[in-house]
Amino acid sequence: MSIAPSFLGAPAATPPGATENQVISAADVDKNYVNKATPKLDDGADQPMGVVTLVGGSAVVANDKVTANSRIFLTSQVGGGTPGFLRVSARVAGTSFTITSSSGTDTSDVAYLIMEPNA
């Protein structure tokens, strides 16, 4: 099987010889995913990941993928101004989320990844 797991943004696929909703074993993961090329996700406007530049320590990210339950992971890419601690301070499902730094002079480039819990 050459498709990335669905939790990484690829379409769900049933491995050859498997039944739908079959649990994937650790051996399957090792065989099909470990040491393989990193799965690729779309990047940019209304995609599950991207990069934004903070202005005055915050940025509103327009993104229709965000939900009330989204897990949004943040990491600084290029420090600018006085970098601070990052957090998601607000969200509007289907519209946007806000990244806020603990430093009001933070102008860092911040990467984000939006994932949905499977529950």
N, C-alpha and C positions, 0 to 999 in steps of 0.2 A: 504494500500500500504506500503511495507516495504523497498523500494529502496530509497537511498539517492538522493537528487535532482541532476540533471545532472551538474549543475554549480559547484558541489563539487567533480566532477570526476567520478560519477557513470554513467552508461548508461542511456540515456533518457528512460522514461517509461510513458505510458499513464495510469492514474489511472482508476480503474474499473468504467465503466459507463460514462467515459469521452470521448470526441472526440479528435482526434489528434490536437495539437496546441491550446488546450483549456487553457485559463488563469487560473492559480491556485489562489484561493482566500486566504485571510489572515486566514480564518477559516480552510481551508485545510492545510495550513502550521501549524497552531496551533495543529490541530488534528493529523497530520502525522509526524511532525518533532520536535516540541518544547518538551523539556524534554525527548527526545529519546537519545539513544546512539550516541555519536559523530561519524559522518561518517568517514570511514577509507580510506585513500589515500595511494597508493603505494609510497614507499620512496626509494631513492637511485639513482643509475645510470640510466639516461634517464627517470626519473620519475618526476611528477609535484612538488615533494617536496623532501628536503634532508637537510643534514648538511655538512658544509665544514669548514676546519680550515684555517684561514688566515695565510699567511707567509709574514712577512714584510709589513703588512697592506693591502694585497690584495690576491685574489684567482681567478683563471679562473675555471669556473664550466662547464665541458663538459656535454651538455644536448641537445638531439635532439628535445625536446619539445618546446624550446624557439622560438618565432617568433618575427618579427619586432614590433608587436602590444602587445606582452605579458606584463602583469602587474606582476612584480616580487617583492614580499614582503620579507623583510629581518628583522631578529631580532637576537640579540646576545643571545647565549645560555649559554656559559661559558666564562667569561672575561679572557683575557690573554694579557700579555704585558701591553701596555697603550691603553685601548679601546678608539675608536673614533666614529664619526658619520659614518654610513654605507650608501653606494649608489651603484647602478648599473652604472658602468662607461663605459661599452661597451657591445655589443652583436653582435653575428653572427647568424642570423636566421638558425635554424636547426642544429646548431653546439655547441654554447657555449655562456656564458655571464660572465662578470667580475665584481666581488664585490671589491670595494675599500673603505678603511677606511680613515678618516681624519687624522689618526695617522699612521705614517710609522712603528711604533713598535707594532701595534695591532696584536696579535696572537690568537684572540678570535675564538671560535666555533660559526658559524653563520648558522642559519636555514633559508631556503628560501622556498617560495611557488610561483609557476608559475600559473597564471590564464589568460584566454583569455576573452577579452570583447565580449559581444554578440551584435556586431554591425558591 
